[in-house]
Amino acid sequence: MEHIFDKKQKVWDGMLNRTKVWKLMILIFVALTSHSLYAETVVPASDTDPVDTLWIKMRDAGMINDVELQSALTTGRLPGGSTVQNSPIPKENQSSLTKLCDEKVISAQELAYLLFKGQIPEMSADETKAFQDLAKVYQPDRKKRLTYSVRRAHEKVELIRLNKQSTKECKKDHDEAVARATKEGLEIGGKTKDGRVYEIHRYDHDMPLYNITFNRISAQTIATDKARPGGSSPFELTGTNVTVAMWDGGLVLTTHQEFASARVTDMDNGTIIDHSTMVAGTMAAKGIDTNAQGMAYSAQVLSFDWNFIIPEMSGMVVSNPNVQISNHSYGFVAGWDNANWFYYVPRWWGDTRLSEEEDNHFGWYNADSKQMDDFCYTDPYHLPVFSAGNDRSEVHQGGLWGMLYPTHGICDYTNGYWHNSDTIRPPDGGTNGYDCLTSRGVPKNILTVGAVVDIPGGETNSSQVNLDWYSGAGPTDDGRVKPDLVANGQALHTASAVTNDSYADPSGTSFSSPSVAGSLALLQELHERFYGTNAPMLASTFKGLALHTADDAGNAGPDYHNGWGLMNTERAAWVITNNATWDSMPHIKEVSLADSSMIQFGTLAQTGTPLKVTICWTDPAGPEQPWALDPTNLTLVNDLDLRVISPDGTITNFPWILDPLQPSLTATNGDNFRDNVEQVLINEPTNGWYTVSVTHKGSLSNGVQDVSIIVTGNTPTNAPDFVITTMGALGDSENPSETNGWIQLSWPGVVGALYQMESCTNLMESGSWTNHDNIVSANLESMQYMDTNAPLDVLRFYRVKRLK
């Protein structure tokens, strides 16, 4: 590092001469760091004593004295500095656990159990250890949880809490629904005449809510084949060392020849069904039958049934944190359903108290939508991929009932019973096919996938596909863009559960969704080649990248039928690869935007190459919308704003916006206050540096918001030299005896990078560097750091490490 000192010596001298602080030297080092957590022995607990009894037992066992007991009984804590003798928790770790109690991460009872038995009630040894690991790195300020290891420690505990809470809620709702459905003579679950699987989920405002699978040559359609071995691109991705999860109406026939070498694991004790097997095959079939090869044909698959979705998702991520993608090819029964279930009579599932013509479930952000968004916000590294459903254009038809009543309905549900009805009702989605997504496809933070039909034979692109007539469409009731993407859903050849070597050719959004999920698994594999498994992409980056690189389909820009377009796996893979080539992160940036701050950086455009900028963020769960027909209450919590300013500063380019009241109109540009995805497209930029700006309205929930930024069409440039540009030091001139002052450093930053500040007083002493509390997420190209407690009478050295 001596060449750095020589090169910058004049800079140091000039800066130091302008200060009134003596014996101060500032050194800058660029390095990488890593964090590690160590394990502790945990003693299993079986006692269910109340907290006061536990403290008394500790006193009786000689672990604490009478004074400490009185403090514990009064405050729930030991006096400051006290420790429990002979505790399973080492003395040096007890104070950090007490801090967790002070911060209400654990209760006083849980603290007592930990100190006495080393165990938290109703939690396994591994779950208890997660709390102990968090205690060592706990950071109450969310803005300072920037490194992956610290984030994961917090998220693991939050997911455990979510698992425990949601398990109780889901079981209560399910048990009550089963009891009520039995009393009302409704079926608990089964298979429809056309092969779909359904099961009661819960009741919502006295209406039964059923989960149902969505049944109706995808690798070519979405350019996944180009990214695999033998494709036209150099990536050769297969899904090796990547695990994806799936929740479905049943389990997978894991002994099928397409899943050899135990690549698929059923995680529940459920029923093996055709639908789940076909979904797993679409994602990961090996290709014994070459026409049935899945998107990520070397990936591992974890298969769950759809009971207790949120508890199982949170529990799965706790034990398998590198599972970043999951597929969900199911939704709710809504509107018309012509499955010929319930004694072969078609049903209309809307609430006639709200409307005789439209099911209010369509587009509605309900408790299930909110719960899924809450899971995504708790674990911002996991992206659930949901099918958009097949409700569009459904209307009463078929059979004897269809001949007798060709234009109107026959049955609706009111006050706990199904009733004959002669009310004339339009098809789901109306005459133009909008507003027909059930609440499963409505959450903000998931990736919702619709289905298209391609032209068979040869390569396919977005100009050759059409939205399938049945595929669910937006807008959501609050006007957001859904579905997010489309992929092929017509006649996919894949593994079947009939025998170990059987196949089928299903259609529907049930199979466009796993096509996208499997393709995202390939992108995870590619990203891990460059960065490893301890620096994963945020889920918002996965999603933003997929939307940014999609082939535009339908109307220009986003629309309520095709979302942001047709998935293009190859193009997304190139963006990851090109970004990894440069230390300036020119194409993919992940930034923690703090409250009252902004993100701003320059990007170099050239005439003739369209410039595209997309931002995407995992938004906190929004408020559940009221039980009404098409409520317009906004669900966006943190409203961010993307603007791209021309080189001369005269033009501000706004993102795409849609009008939910006129859903068929082409997107225009303006202030988007609905979506947690925004995109600016400049088709004819001029040569020069455009300024990308991301700001926010109001106050940010939790004081910070992670933002994923994707930029293409720009010319990459190297990161600026990592040197100090300014330095200042300030003592207290009014108080000459003051021993501490301020030290301020400035340097050119790379937006999206992380920087760690360190200092020491002895360069010759090994391990003398001390991390400062501040890790900085670079949101501007001119970075600053201030040490507000620098000793003025001691020689102190500083260094800055770039962590990302």
N, C-alpha and C positions, 0 to 999 in steps of 0.2 A: 504493500500500500504506500510505499515511500514516494512513488511518482505522483500520487495524489497530493501529498503534502507540498512537494516542490512546485507543482503546477499552480497551486492555489495560494502560495505563501503571501503574494502581494495583496490578494483579496483580504486574507486574515489581518495583515498588518494595517491596511487602510481602515478596516472596520474597527479594530481594537483601539486605534489612535483616536477615534471619535467618541470614545466612551470614557466615563469616569470610574470604570471598574478595572482594578488591577488584578494581575495574576489569573486571568481568565483566558482559556483557550477553547476554541470550539472545533471539534474534529468531526468529519462526516464519513461514515462508513456505510457501504451498501452490502447487505447480507440477507440471508433467509433465516427464519427461525421456525421452530416447531414446538408444539406443546405435547406433553404426555401426562396421562393420569395413571396413578398406581392403585393397585387393588388392595382391599382390606378384607380381613377375615370377618365374616358375619355369623353371629350365633343365632340359630333359628329360635323363634319365640312361639309359644303356644298360649301364653297367659293372656287373659282378657281383663285384667285388673283396671279399675279407673285410675286416673293419673295420680290422685292424692295417695292412694294405696301403694302405688309404685314407689313414690318418694319415701314413704314410711318404710317400705321393705328395704330400700337402699340404706336408710339409716340403721335399720335393725341388722343389716348385713355388714355394717361398718364401712360402707362405701362413701357415706357422707356423715357429717356430724349434726348435732341438734340445731346449731345456728344456720347451717346450710339448709336443713330441712324446713325451718320456719320461712326462710326466704323462698324456697321452692313452693311451699304451700300457699304463700301470699302472692307471688309474682309468676309462678310457673318456671322460674329460672333459679339457678344458683347465684350467690353473690359474685360480683365481677372478679375474675381471676381464679375462681374455685374450679376444681375438677372432681370428677367421680373416681374414687380409687377402685382399682380392679375392674373397671368397665371394659366391655368388649371393644369400645371405641378408644383408640389411643388418646392420651391426654392432649397431644399437640393438635388433634382434630376436633376436640370437643367444643372449643370456642366458636369454630366456624359453623358447627351444627346449631349452636345457640343463636348465632346470627340468622340462620335460616328461620328459626322460630320467631325472632324479633321481626323479621320481614314477612311473617305469616306464610312462608312457603311450607312449613310444617307446623302442626299444632303443638301446644304444650304437652298433650298426651303423647304425641308421636316422639317428641324430644325425650320424654321420660323413658319410653320404650327403647329408644335407641341407646340411651346412656346405660340403661339397666340390662337390656337383653341384646342390643345390637340389631334389632329388627323393628320394622314398622308394621303395625297390625294390618292384616288383610293384604299384605304385599309379600312377594317372594323375596328370596335372598338377592336375586339379580336386581329386582326393582328397588329394594332397600339400598343396595350399593349405588344405584343411580343418584339417590339423594345425597349419599356420602360424597360421591364424586363431584356433584354440583357444589357442595359446601366449600370445596377447595378453590373453586374458580368463580363463585357466585358474583354476579354483577347486577345490582338493582337497576342501573340506568340502561334501558334498552338501547340507547344510542351508542353505548360502549361495547355492546356484544357484537364484535365485528369479526373475530377469528372463528374459523369453522369449529375448532375444538370447544370453545366457550359456548358458541351457539348450540352445538349438539348436546352439551351437558344440560343446558336450560331446556331445550326442546324435549329431551328424553323424559325429564321430570314432568313437563307440561303434558306430554302425551300419555304418561302413566296416569296422571290425574284425569285426563279426558277419557281414558279407557275405563277407569273405575266408575266415573259419573255416568257415562253414556251406556255402560252395561246395565246399570240399574234402571235407567230410563227406558232403554229399548226393551228389556224384559217386561217391565210394567206395561208398556204400550202394547206389546205383542200378546201378552197373556190376556189383557182386557179385550183386545180385538178378537182373539180366538173365542173367548167366552161369549162375547156379544154376537159374533157371527153365528156361533152354534145356536144361540137362543133364537136368532132371527131366521134360522134355516138356510143361511148362506154357506157356500162351500168354503172350507179352510184353505184348500189348495188343490192342484191337480194339473191336468193337461187338457188343452183345448182340442177341438176336433182337427184344427190345422197344425197341431204339434207344438204350440207354445205352452210354456210352463207358467203357472200363476200361483200366488200365495198371498193370503191376507197379511197386510203390513201393520196398519193401525186404523183407527177412526179419526176423521178430521171434521169437526163441526157436524157430527152425527152422520157423516158420509163415510162408507167403507172405502179404504184405500188399498188397492192390490198392487203388488209388484208383478210384472209380467215381462217375459223375454220378447225380443223384437226380431222375429223371423220374417223375412220377405222373400279381368284376371289382373287382381288388385296391384301386384308388385310392379307391373308395367305402368299401370295408370298413374301411380304416384311416384314414379322414377326411383323406386326402391331397388329394383333389379340392377340399375346402373351403379349402385353403391356396394353391391355384393361381389363376391368372386366371379370373374367372367364378365363383369359389367364394363362399361366404357370408361368408368372412372377408376382411379388407382386405390380406392379405399379398402376393398375386399373385406367388408363388414359382414359378420355372421351372428353377432350377439354373444360371442364367446365371453365367459366370465361375467355375464349380465343376468340378473334375475328380474323377471317381471311378475306381478301379481294379478290375479283376476278374481272378481266376485260375480257370481252368476246364479241361475236358478237351481243348480245342482253341481255335481262334481264331474271330473274328467275321467274317461277310461284311460288310465295311465299306462295300461299294458298294450295299448295300440302300438303297432310297429313304427308309427311316426314319432313316438316318444321314447324310443329305445334309450338305454343307459340311464334310466330313471331321471329323465330331465324334467318330468312333471310330477309334482307332489300334491296329493289331496290333503288339505290341512284340516278338514272337518269330517265328521262321521255322517255324511249325507248320502243322497242317491245319485248314482252316475246317470247322466242324461246326455242326449245327443247334442243339445244346444251348447252345453259347456265344452264338450269334446270338440265341436266344430270351431268354437271361438278360440280355444287353445291351439288348435291346428292352424287357424288363420295367423296366429301370432308366431308359432314356433314349430310347426311340423317339419320333420327332417328333410323330407323330399324323397322318400322311398318311391312314392309315386311322384314323379317330377312335377306334374301339374298341380300337386297339392302342397308344394313346399311353402312353409310359412315365411313371414317377413324376416324374422330373426331366428333362423333354423338351428342355431346352436345355443340359444338362450335357455335358461332354467325358468320354470313356471311354477308359482305357488297358487293353488286353486282353493277358493273358499266358496261356500254357498252364501246366499244373500241375507240370511238372518244375522243380526248384530253386526252390521256393516262397519259403522264407525268404531265400536269397540275393537273389532278385529283389525281394522286398518291401523288404528293407533298402536295396538299391541304388536302387529307385524312390523311396523317401522321401528319400534323400540328394540326388537330383537334382530331386525335386518335393516339397518339404516341405509344400506346401499341400494335397496329396492326403491327406485325413484319413479317408476311408471306402473300404473295399474289400469286394468280395463274393466269396464262396467257396461255390459250389453243388455240393459234392462231399464225399465221405467215404470210408470204407474198406468193403470188402466184409466182412460179418460175419454170423454166424448162418446162417439159411436164405437162399438166393438162387435164385429161380426164373426166371432170365434165359435158361435153355436155352443156356448157353454150354458150352464144352468138350464138343463132340459131342452137344449138346442133352440133356445129363443134368443134373438139378438137383443142387446141392451144399449140404452143411452144412459151414461153415467153422470150427467150434469146435475147440479143442484137446482131443482125447479123453483126453489125459493128465491134464487138470484136471477135466473134466466131460463126461459123455455127453449132457447135456441143455441146457446153457447155454454160449454162447460167452463166454469171459472178456473178450473185447475190449469188450463192452458196458459203458459207464460207467467204463472204465479210463483213468486218467491216465498215459499212456505217454510215451515219449521225444518223440514228435511234439507231444503236448499241452504238455509242458514247454518245447519249443523255441518254440512259438507264444507262450506266456506270456513267455518271455525276450525275444522280439522286442517284444511290447507294452510290457514294462517298460523296454526300451531306448528306445523311442519312445512316450512316454505321450500323444502327440497323435494317434495313428492307431488307429482302431477297425476291426478285421476283423469282418465279418458273415458267419456260417456258417449253412448250412441244417442242420436237425436230423436229416435223413435220413428214409428211408421204410421202415425195417425193422420197425416195429411190426406185429404180427399175421401176419408172413410165416411160411409153413409149407410143407412139401413138397406140391406139388399140380400138376395139369395133365398132359396128354399121356398116352401109353401107360404111363409110369412111375407116374403118378398113379392110373390105373385098376388097375394091378397091386398098388400099394402105397399105398392112400389115406390111411393114418394114420401111416406112418413113413418114415424116411429111406432113401436109396439109396446115398449116397457120402459119405465123409469123408476127410480128408487126414491121413496118419500116416507119419512117417519118410520123407518125400520122395515119397510116392505117394498117389494117390486109391484108395480101397478101397470095394467094395460093402459095405453095412451094412444090417442089419434092425433097428437100434436105434430104439425109439419115442422121438421127441423132441417137446416142446411147441413152439408157435409162439414166435417172437421176442417178448420182452416178457411171456411167460407168458399166463395166462388174463386178467389184468387190464391188460396193456399197459404195464408199467413196466420200467425198466432196459434200454432198447434204443437208446441213443445210442452211436455209435462214437466213438473217441478224437478224431476231428476236431472234434466238437461239445462236448467236455468241458473245454477250457481255461477258466481262471477269468476271463481278461481280455477274451475275445471276446464278441460278442453272438450267441447261438444262437437261431435262429428256427424254430419249428414251423409247421405248416400247418393251417388251418381251412377249413371249407366254409361259405359264407354262403348266405343266402336270396336267390335272384336277383330282380331287379326292385326298384328303390328303394333308399333308404338302409339301411344295415345297422349294427347295434351288437353289443356283446358278448353280449347276451341272445339274439341270433338266429343265432349261429354255434355250430358243433360241431367239436371237434378231429377232423381227418380220421383215418380208421381206420388209415392207414399211417404217420402222423407220429411220428417218434422222440420218446421220452419219457425223463425221468429216473427216479429220482435218479442222480447220478454215484455211483461206488463209495464215495466219502467223504461222501455224503449231501447234496451241494450242489444248489441249485435249478437245473435245466436242463430244457427250454429256457428262455431268458430271456423270450422274447416269442412271440406267434403272429401270423400274417397270412394272408390268403387265398392258398391254393395250388391251387385247383381251377379248371381250364378257363380259364386266362388267355389271352386273344387277343393274340398278339404276332408279331413279325417272325420269319420262317423263312429258312434258308440255301439253300433249294431254288433260288430265283431272286431277283432284285433286287426283286420285288414280291410275294413269296409270304408267307403267314402260317400260323400254326398255333395250336392251343388246348391247350397242355400243362398238366399238373397235377403237383403235388409240392412238397416243401419247396425244391426247386431254384428255385422261382418265388415262394414266400413270402419267401425271403431277399432277393432283389434288390428286391422291393417295399419292404422295410424299408430296405435300403441306399440306394435312390433317394430315399426320403422323408427320410432323414437328410441327404442332400446338399442338400435344400431348407432344412433347419434350419441347415446350414453357411452357405448363402447369406444367410439372415436374420441370423445372428449377425455375419457380415462387414459387413452394412449398418450395424450399430451400432458395431462395434469395429475394422473393417479386417482385413487378413490377418496382421498382426504381433501379434495378441492372440487367438490361437485358443482355443477350448474344449479342455480336456483330453478325451481319449477317455473317461475315467471320467465326465465331465460329460455327454457325448453319451449314453452308456449309461444313467447314472442318470436323466437327463431322460426318456429313452424308457420306462424301466421305471416311473418315478414317475407319468407321465401316461397310462399304458395303461389301457384299460377292463378292469376286473376280469372274468375269464372263468373258468368252472368253479367250484371251491370258493372261498369267500371268502378273500382274501389270495393269496399265491403258492401254486402247486401244481406237482406234477411232470409234469403234462400240458400246461398252458398257461403255465407260468412266471408272470410278473407280469401277464399278460393280453394283450389285443388292442391293437396299436400304434394310437395316436391322434395323428397328425401335427399336426392343428389345435391340440389342447390344448397340445402341447409348444411350438408356435410362440408361443402366447399367454404362456407362462411366460417365454420369452426376451424377448419384447417388454415385458412388465410389469416384468421385472427391470431392463431398460435404462432405464426411466423414472425410477428412483430411484437416488440416489447411495449409499444404504444397503445395496445388494445384498440386498434382502429375500427373494428367491426362489432365487438361484443363488450359491453361495459356493464358491471353490476355495481351500483352506487347506493350507499345508505344516505338518503336525503333527510337531514335533520329539520325539525320544525323551524320555520322562519328563515330557512336558507334556500339556496337554489343550486342547480347543476348547470354548468355552462362550459362549453369547449368548442374549439374550431374543428371543422372537417373540410378537407380540400376536395372541391368538385371540379369537373372539367366539362366543357361543352360537348354535347353529343352523348353523354352517359347520364341517364336518369339518377337522381340522388333520392334515396329512400331512407327515412329514419322512423323507427318504431320504438315506442316505450310500452312496457307491460309490467304490472305489479300485482302481487298477491295482496288483495285488499282485506282489511278486517271484515268479519261477518257483518252484513248489514241488518237492519231491522226487518223482522218478518212483516210482510205486507198484510193488510187486513183481509178478512174473508169477504170478498166482494168480487164483482165482475170487472176485470181489467183495472185493478187499482194502479194508479200512476206513481205512487210513493217511490222516491228514489232509494236504491239500496247501496249506492256508492258511498263509502265512508270518507276515504282520503281522495280528494279530487285534485289530481295532478294535471298540469297543462304543458303540452309540448308546443314549442314554436321554433321555427328555423328561419334565421334572418339572413338576408342576402349580403354579399361581400361589401356593398356600399352602404348597408344599413337602411336602405330605403324601402325594402319589401319584407314584410313579415308573413311567412307561410304558415297557414293554420292546418290542423289535422282534418281528416274526413269526419263528417257527421251525417247521420240519417234522420229522417223524420218518421217516427213511429205512427203518426196519424196518416201518413201517405207512404206506406211501406214499399210500394212498387217503384218509387222515384229513385233515380240514380243519386248516389252520395254527392254531397257538396262539401265545402270547407267552412269551418267555423270553430266555435268554442265547444268542445265535447265535455259535457258535465254528467254523462251517464255511464261511460265504459271505463274499465280499467285497462284498456288497450287503446293507444292513440298512434296514428301514423300520418306522417307528412310525406307526400310524394311530389318531387319537383321534376317533371319530365324533361324540361329544357333548362338546366342550370347554366350559369355563366362560369367561366374559369375564375377560380378564386376560393377564398376561405369563407364558408358559411358558418354562422354561429348557431349551435344547437343549445337551446335553453329549455330547462324543465323547472317549473315553479309549482306552487300549490296554493289552493284557496283555503281560507280559514286556518284552523290549527290541525296538525296531524295527530291522529289517534296514537297514543303511546309515544308521542314525541319524535317519531322517526318512521320512514317508509323506505324499504328496499325497492329499487327501481332497476329493471333490466332494459338496456338500450341496445338496439341493433341498428347498424348503419351499413349500407352498401351503396355502391356507385361512387364512393369516395376513393381518393388516391392515398394509400397508406404512407405515413412518414415515420421516421424513427422518433423515439422518445427523446426529449431534450436532455442535454448533459445534466447529470444529477449532481449539482453543486449548489452551495449557498449563494444566493444573490444579494441578500441583505442580512445584517445581524445588528441587533441592538441590545443594550443592557441599561438598566435603570435602577438606581438606588433611591433612597429616601433623602433628598437634599435638605429637607426640613429637620431631619433627625440623623445626624452624622453617626450616631452610635448604632443605627439600624444594621443588622447583620445579614438580612435577606433582601432580595430585590427581584426584578423581572429580567428574564432573558428571552428574547424573541428571535426566532429563526424563520427565514423564508427561502423557498426553493421552487424551481419549476416542477409541477406535479403532472402525473398522468391520471386523468380522470378515470376512475374505476379501480385504481391501485389502492393498497393499504400500506400505511407507513407506521412504524413503531419508533417512539422516541426512547433513548436510553442515555444514561449519564454515569460517570464514575469519577473518582478522585485519584486513582492510581492506575496508570496504564500498564504498569509492570506486574500488577497483581492479577493472577488468573481468576476468572469468575467474578470480577469486581463490578461488572456492568449491571446497572439496575434499570429495569423497565419502568418507564413512567406510565401513569394511569391512562394516558391518552394514546389509543391507536386511532389513527386518522383515516377515514374513508375519503379519498380525494374527490371532491365535487367540483373543484375549479382547477385551472391550469397554473395558478399561482397559489402555492400552499404556504401556510404559516402555522407556527406552533409557538406558544408562549409558556415558559416555565415561570410560574408566579411565585415560586418559593425557592429561588436559586440563592445559595450562600454566596455572599459578596466577599467574604474574608477567607475563602478556601479555593484552591485551584480545582476547577471542575471541568471535565471533558464531556462533550456531547457527541452522540452519533445518531443517525437516522437509518433505519433499516426499511427496505421495501419488502413487505411480506407477500404481496400479490401483484 
